[in-house]
Amino acid sequence: MTFLLDPLLSMHEHDPIPSAGLLSKEEQELFLKIRRLDRPVLVVFWQRNHEGSQAVLKWARGCKALAGDTFVLVDLELDRYPALARWCQVTEVPAVLVLIHGEVVDRLEGDYHRFSHWITGASP
């Protein structure tokens, strides 16, 4: 798993954690770090042996390289963060979510072939 969380803002004890008790400690800490970022966050949930996941992950990393510090990229392997995926209501991989202050404001998920033209820039 690759974390591109740079920079992380300091954590505050008073921030609520989603569905307290349902997330592992690692997932709670990650959620709080993401929530405190001062930029939009592009979260990619992926699976290791899923072709569409790998293609979307490659695309997201390319976007990050081009966009610089305009957003933060967080790529999360679904099998390692299943409760966080459920919290974000991820039902299919690959899943690309845009978060602002910890809230999902947009998403794209499911069969990669349905939106591969959007990722690759080719005609549908």
C-alpha positions as CSV (number, residue, x, y, z in Angstrom):
1,M,0.0,0.0,0.0
2,T,1.2,3.5,-0.8
3,F,0.4,6.5,1.3
4,L,0.9,9.9,-0.3
5,L,-0.5,11.7,2.7
6,D,1.7,14.8,2.7
7,P,1.6,16.8,4.8
8,L,-0.6,15.4,7.6
9,L,-2.2,18.0,9.9
10,S,-2.1,17.5,13.6
11,M,-4.8,15.4,15.2
12,H,-7.3,16.7,17.7
13,E,-8.9,14.5,20.3
14,H,-12.4,16.1,20.0
15,D,-13.1,15.1,16.4
16,P,-15.7,12.4,16.1
17,I,-14.8,9.1,14.5
18,P,-17.4,7.7,12.1
19,S,-19.4,4.8,13.6
20,A,-17.1,4.6,16.6
21,G,-16.3,1.0,17.4
22,L,-16.8,-0.2,13.8
23,L,-13.4,0.9,12.5
24,S,-10.2,-0.6,13.5
25,K,-7.8,1.7,15.3
26,E,-5.6,1.9,12.2
27,E,-8.7,2.9,10.1
28,Q,-9.8,5.4,12.7
29,E,-6.4,7.1,12.7
30,L,-6.4,7.1,8.9
31,F,-9.9,8.6,8.7
32,L,-8.9,11.4,11.1
33,K,-5.7,12.2,9.1
34,I,-7.7,12.3,5.9
35,R,-10.4,14.5,7.5
36,R,-7.9,17.1,8.7
37,L,-6.2,17.6,5.4
38,D,-6.5,21.1,4.0
39,R,-6.9,20.0,0.4
40,P,-9.3,17.7,-1.5
41,V,-8.5,14.0,-1.2
42,L,-8.8,11.5,-4.0
43,V,-9.2,8.1,-2.4
44,V,-8.8,5.0,-4.5
45,F,-10.0,1.6,-3.1
46,W,-8.4,-1.2,-5.1
47,Q,-7.7,-4.9,-5.0
48,R,-4.3,-6.5,-5.8
49,N,-5.5,-9.0,-8.5
50,H,-8.1,-6.8,-10.0
51,E,-7.2,-5.5,-13.5
52,G,-9.5,-2.5,-13.4
53,S,-8.2,-1.5,-9.9
54,Q,-4.6,-1.5,-11.2
55,A,-5.5,0.6,-14.2
56,V,-7.4,3.2,-12.1
57,L,-4.5,3.3,-9.5
58,K,-2.0,4.0,-12.3
59,W,-4.3,6.8,-13.6
60,A,-4.7,8.3,-10.2
61,R,-0.9,8.3,-9.6
62,G,-0.4,10.0,-13.0
63,C,-3.0,12.7,-12.1
64,K,-1.2,13.3,-8.8
65,A,2.1,13.7,-10.6
66,L,0.6,16.2,-12.9
67,A,-1.5,18.1,-10.3
68,G,1.2,18.5,-7.7
69,D,-0.1,19.8,-4.4
70,T,-3.7,20.6,-5.5
71,F,-5.0,17.4,-3.9
72,V,-3.9,14.5,-1.8
73,L,-3.9,10.9,-3.2
74,V,-4.7,8.1,-0.8
75,D,-4.7,4.6,-2.3
76,L,-6.2,1.9,0.0
77,E,-6.2,-1.8,-0.6
78,L,-9.7,-2.9,0.0
79,D,-8.7,-6.1,1.9
80,R,-6.7,-4.1,4.4
81,Y,-9.3,-1.4,5.0
82,P,-12.7,-3.2,4.7
83,A,-14.5,-1.2,7.4
84,L,-13.3,2.1,6.0
85,A,-14.6,1.0,2.6
86,R,-18.0,0.2,4.2
87,W,-18.1,3.6,5.9
88,C,-17.5,5.2,2.5
89,Q,-20.2,3.0,1.1
90,V,-17.9,1.3,-1.4
91,T,-19.7,-1.6,-3.0
92,E,-17.4,-2.3,-6.0
93,V,-13.8,-1.9,-7.0
94,P,-12.2,0.0,-8.3
95,A,-13.7,2.9,-6.4
96,V,-12.5,6.5,-6.7
97,L,-13.9,8.9,-4.1
98,V,-13.4,12.6,-3.7
99,L,-13.5,13.8,-0.1
100,I,-13.5,17.3,1.3
101,H,-13.1,17.5,5.1
102,G,-13.8,13.8,5.4
103,E,-17.1,13.9,3.5
104,V,-17.5,12.1,0.2
105,V,-18.6,14.7,-2.4
106,D,-18.2,12.6,-5.5
107,R,-17.5,9.0,-6.5
108,L,-16.9,6.6,-9.4
109,E,-16.9,2.9,-8.8
110,G,-17.6,-0.4,-10.3
111,D,-16.8,-2.1,-13.6
112,Y,-13.7,-0.4,-14.9
113,H,-14.9,-1.0,-18.5
114,R,-17.9,1.3,-17.9
115,F,-15.7,4.3,-17.3
116,S,-12.3,3.3,-18.8
117,H,-12.8,5.8,-21.6
118,W,-12.9,8.5,-19.0
119,I,-9.7,7.3,-17.4
120,T,-7.8,6.7,-20.7
121,G,-9.1,9.6,-22.6
122,A,-10.3,7.4,-25.4
123,S,-13.8,7.6,-27.1
124,P,-16.5,5.5,-25.4
